[in-house]
């Protein structure tokens, strides 16, 4: 999810697990009195959620666009950069 750097945050990730797909909607929040600069810098912010079953071959679908989302595998605890499958 693209967020305005330093002004927005993720407040909720809603997940609907189905047999062949996982549907997600991510909500961004910001303070009302905080002026969000829509022409400013944006950062790509992966969202971590726990699933009832392993993802395996299921596709992750963005509920708002009905399009598949790319898999993002973090590289926590390593010196490697994160792996993103497009």
Secondary structure, 3 states (H helix, E strand, C coil): CEEECCCEEEEEEEEEECCCEEEEEEEEEECCCCCCCCCCCEEECCCCCCCCCCCCCCEEEECCCCEECCEEECCCCCCCCCEEEC
